[in-house]
Structures are given as C-alpha cells and as structure tokens.
Amino acid sequence: MKWLIIGITRKEIRDKKYHMPTDDYILLDRGDFGPFRKNDIDFKGDCFDLSLWTRIRTIFGKESFDVIMMDGGLFGMRRVDEIIQIKRELLKPTGYCLNFTSSLGDRVLCPLGRNLLFYKIPKRMYSVKYLEEVFDTMEAYSLADTLKKGLRIIV
C-alpha cells in the first residue's frame, strides 16, 4: 500500500519510534521542527498550497495512493476545494483519507500507534458535494463539531 502522509517527517518517525503501517510512503511537511537530514521530507511546503498539490499530482498521477493521512497540528488551516478534488483524484478507487482534524467519517485509532482518534473517509465520500450534504444534516455534539459545521471545514 502506498501512503501520502501530511504533517509528519522521517525525523519525527525516528525520534518518536512510530509504527508505520507501510514501508511505501511519501511525506509532506512544512519543516518547522528541524534540523533535518536530507531525505526527512519528500515535499516541503504548506499543505494548503494548491501549487504543491498540483505538483504531487503531476509527479505521481491519478489513483496513485491507497491512503492520504493528514495529521493534526496544521498551521493556517483553511478549506481549499481544489485541493480536496486533487486529493480525491490521487486516491485509488478503494482508497481513503485519514484526517485528525475532521468530524466526518468513521472514527479509527491512529495507524502509527499513537493514542489518537482519526476520521476515515472513503474516496467515494471524499468530495466537496458529498461533504457539504453531510454538513447540512449533521448534528453537533461538541463545541468543536459546532465550529466545524459552522465553518464547513474540509481538509
């Protein structure tokens, strides 16, 4: 399985001894917490930068990832519908997104062995249109859900 993981570096994987669910992964990170070795980050930049996602799609092509995992601690979080579309295009037909910052999808344990919950969203559900419909009908059970519903955050 090929994963695209956002918000984690190989330095963090080494230092914190994360259990990686696959050996085939690509990392995208801002690179704020170095120093880093040469290959600690595959794509250095802001995960909300459309040009970076366009570059990833150009390099890897459509349907190239089984999982796109977006870790927490995102700086400058904002919704970019074009990025949602590119992420959907990058997923294989049976692929899915794992988002720490979400209130949509099935709750699952962090695949890196951390005691955190993520939201698993299958590709068939990972579209702006579908997620907007979910926001329209969802009930908010927490302040975080109320904010996410009101702001319509999709990452």
Sequence and secondary structure as in RCSB ss.txt:
>XXXX:A:sequence
MKWLIIGITRKEIRDKKYHMPTDDYILLDRGDFGPFRKNDIDFKGDCFDLSLWTRIRTIFGKESFDVIMMDGGLF
GMRRVDEIIQIKRELLKPTGYCLNFTSSLGDRVLCPLGRNLLFYKIPKRMYSVKYLEEVFDTMEAYSLADTLKKG
LRIIV
>XXXX:A:secstr
 EEEEES  HHHHHHHT   S SEEEEEE   S    TTS SEES TT HHHHHHHHHHH TT EEEEEE S  T
T    HHHHHHHHHHEEEEEEEEESS SSSEEEE TTS S EEEEEEGGG SHHHHHHHHHH    SHHHHHHHH
HT   
